[in-house]
Structures are given as structure tokens and as C-alpha cells.
Amino acid sequence: MTTDPQMTAWLDQEDAHLAAVVRRSRWAVQYVGPGEEPGEPAFGYTIGLFGLRHPELVIVGLGPDETHGLLDAVCTLVAGGRDLVPGEFLSCEGRPGQLHVEVCPNPGEVVFSANRFYERPPEYSVPAYQLPWPHRNGTFPWDPGSPCGPGCQPRPGTWRA
């Protein structure tokens, strides 16, 4: 595989920057805007929790500020020794209701920068938990009465980055 020298230089700079952020803060948040195809929601994920012996975290369907805020709040809990458990509900400041912890069955298709950081190919991806969030009315996308349904926040494994 031949790589453009400019792309290689840019990736090297990105890798150095990410390493500095993770060294300083223990984690970083990568935000990815919505895709061009319908049904490709915006999402964000952490980089660095795998180094703390915890799965990375993914939030789908929120804007960059709220995604960063929620992931930073949950990462602070994890860095303080809190291990999240799939199936649990997690209270988080700034968000009504609770986040739900679910295993992300396809992390190799989602957490690209985390895998690059840990030098893991997609088929041996770092593990990740997706944190579905309730809407302002307290319903999750899969609940009856949800204002936007599952399209705005797909369940783990039902969408690809």
C-alpha cells in the first residue's frame, strides 16, 4: 500500500497531538459529523479508556458540545475507578434521565482513531460500549412515543460509521 507523503505527515501530526492529549487528560473525544447517506448519524467516541482497562465509549446522535460533555463526564467516573456494566443505567449531569450502557458489537467499524492509537486492526478492535440516551420526554428511541424513533440514535451494531 502506497501512502501519499503529505497524508503520512498529516497522520503523524495527528498521532502526536492525540498522544499528547491522552497523556495530559487520560482520554480524548473524537467527534464524527453525520455521513452523506441517510441514516448515518453523527457520533462521538473516546480514545484512551482502553489504556485504563475499560472499553471505549460511544454516543450517537447528539451535537459536538453535548457529546463531548457527556463523554467527559462518564470518562471522569471511569478514570476515578468506576467500571461500567452492560445493561446498567447511568445518571449523568446535564441530561435528564439516564444513559444506558450497551455493548457495541461492531467497534471495529466505529472507533477508528482508538484502534489507530492502540495499533489494533478492526478485526481485533478495542472493545466499546454505546451509551444510548433518553429524549427530553424520557423515552429511548426504541420506546413507544419516542419523538424521533430509532433513526436518530440507532442501537449498537445496527449502523456503520
C-alpha positions as CSV (number, residue, x, y, z in Angstrom):
1,M,0.0,0.0,0.0
2,T,1.5,3.3,-1.0
3,T,0.7,6.3,1.1
4,D,0.9,9.9,-0.1
5,P,3.8,11.7,1.8
6,Q,1.6,14.6,2.7
7,M,-1.1,12.2,4.2
8,T,1.6,10.4,6.1
9,A,2.9,13.7,7.5
10,W,-0.6,14.8,8.5
11,L,-1.3,11.4,10.2
12,D,2.0,11.6,12.1
13,Q,1.0,15.1,13.4
14,E,-2.5,13.9,14.3
15,D,-1.0,10.9,16.1
16,A,1.4,13.1,18.1
17,H,-1.4,15.5,19.0
18,L,-3.6,12.7,20.1
19,A,-0.9,11.1,22.2
20,A,-0.2,14.5,23.9
21,V,-4.0,14.9,24.7
22,V,-4.3,11.4,26.1
23,R,-1.1,11.8,28.2
24,R,-2.4,15.1,29.6
25,S,-6.0,14.2,30.1
26,R,-6.1,10.4,30.1
27,W,-8.6,10.4,27.3
28,A,-9.7,12.2,24.2
29,V,-13.1,12.5,22.4
30,Q,-13.3,12.1,18.7
31,Y,-16.4,13.6,17.1
32,V,-17.6,12.5,13.7
33,G,-20.3,14.5,11.9
34,P,-23.2,12.9,10.1
35,G,-22.5,10.9,6.9
36,E,-23.7,11.8,3.5
37,E,-26.0,8.9,3.3
38,P,-29.4,8.9,5.0
39,G,-29.2,7.1,8.4
40,E,-25.6,7.9,9.0
41,P,-25.8,9.8,12.3
42,A,-23.2,12.0,14.0
43,F,-21.4,10.3,16.8
44,G,-18.5,10.6,19.2
45,Y,-16.3,8.2,20.9
46,T,-13.5,8.1,23.4
47,I,-9.8,7.3,22.9
48,G,-7.8,6.3,26.0
49,L,-10.1,4.3,28.2
50,F,-8.8,1.1,26.8
51,G,-5.4,2.1,28.4
52,L,-7.3,2.3,31.7
53,R,-8.5,-1.3,31.2
54,H,-12.0,-0.2,30.2
55,P,-14.0,-0.3,26.9
56,E,-14.1,2.9,24.9
57,L,-17.4,4.8,24.9
58,V,-19.7,5.8,22.0
59,I,-22.6,8.3,21.9
60,V,-24.7,8.6,18.8
61,G,-27.0,11.3,17.5
62,L,-26.0,14.4,19.6
63,G,-24.2,17.6,18.6
64,P,-20.5,18.0,19.4
65,D,-20.8,20.0,22.6
66,E,-23.3,17.6,24.2
67,T,-21.3,14.6,23.0
68,H,-18.1,15.9,24.5
69,G,-19.7,17.0,27.7
70,L,-21.4,13.6,28.3
71,L,-18.4,11.6,27.3
72,D,-16.1,13.7,29.5
73,A,-18.4,13.3,32.5
74,V,-18.6,9.5,32.1
75,C,-14.8,9.3,31.5
76,T,-14.2,11.1,34.7
77,L,-16.2,8.4,36.5
78,V,-14.3,5.7,34.8
79,A,-10.9,7.3,35.5
80,G,-12.0,7.5,39.1
81,G,-12.4,3.8,39.2
82,R,-16.0,3.3,38.1
83,D,-16.4,0.2,35.8
84,L,-19.5,0.4,33.7
85,V,-21.5,-2.7,33.3
86,P,-23.6,-3.6,30.2
87,G,-27.3,-3.2,31.0
88,E,-27.0,-0.7,33.7
89,F,-28.5,2.8,33.7
90,L,-26.1,5.7,34.5
91,S,-27.1,9.1,35.8
92,C,-25.2,11.9,34.2
93,E,-25.2,15.6,34.9
94,G,-26.8,17.8,32.3
95,R,-29.0,15.1,30.8
96,P,-32.5,14.2,32.1
97,G,-32.9,10.5,32.6
98,Q,-30.1,8.0,32.5
99,L,-27.7,6.8,29.9
100,H,-28.0,3.1,29.2
101,V,-24.8,1.0,28.9
102,E,-24.8,-1.4,25.9
103,V,-22.0,-3.5,24.3
104,C,-21.1,-2.2,20.9
105,P,-20.9,-5.4,18.8
106,N,-19.1,-3.7,15.9
107,P,-16.4,-1.5,17.4
108,G,-14.0,-2.0,14.6
109,E,-16.5,-0.2,12.3
110,V,-16.9,2.7,14.7
111,V,-13.8,3.6,16.8
112,F,-11.3,4.1,14.1
113,S,-9.0,6.6,15.9
114,A,-8.9,4.5,19.0
115,N,-7.8,1.4,17.0
116,R,-5.2,3.5,15.3
117,F,-4.0,4.9,18.6
118,Y,-3.7,1.3,20.1
119,E,-2.4,-0.1,16.8
120,R,-5.3,-2.6,16.5
121,P,-6.8,-3.7,13.2
122,P,-10.6,-3.5,13.0
123,E,-11.0,-7.3,13.4
124,Y,-9.2,-7.1,16.8
125,S,-10.7,-3.8,17.8
126,V,-10.6,-2.3,21.2
127,P,-14.0,-3.0,22.9
128,A,-16.6,-0.3,23.2
129,Y,-19.8,0.5,25.0
130,Q,-22.5,2.6,23.4
131,L,-24.4,4.9,25.7
132,P,-27.9,5.4,24.4
133,W,-29.6,8.4,25.9
134,P,-33.2,9.3,26.6
135,H,-35.0,12.1,24.8
136,R,-36.3,15.1,26.8
137,N,-39.6,13.3,27.3
138,G,-37.7,10.4,29.0
139,T,-38.1,7.8,26.2
140,F,-35.4,6.0,24.4
141,P,-35.6,5.7,20.6
142,W,-36.9,2.1,20.8
143,D,-39.7,3.1,23.2
144,P,-43.2,3.8,22.0
145,G,-43.8,7.5,21.9
146,S,-40.2,8.4,21.2
147,P,-40.1,11.7,19.3
148,C,-37.7,10.7,16.6
149,G,-37.6,6.9,16.7
150,P,-34.6,4.6,16.2
151,G,-33.2,6.5,13.1
152,C,-31.8,9.3,15.2
153,Q,-30.0,7.0,17.6
154,P,-29.5,3.5,16.2
155,R,-28.9,0.6,18.5
156,P,-25.4,-0.8,18.7
157,G,-24.5,-2.9,15.7
158,T,-27.3,-1.5,13.5
159,W,-25.4,1.3,11.9
160,R,-21.9,1.7,10.5
161,A,-19.7,4.8,10.7
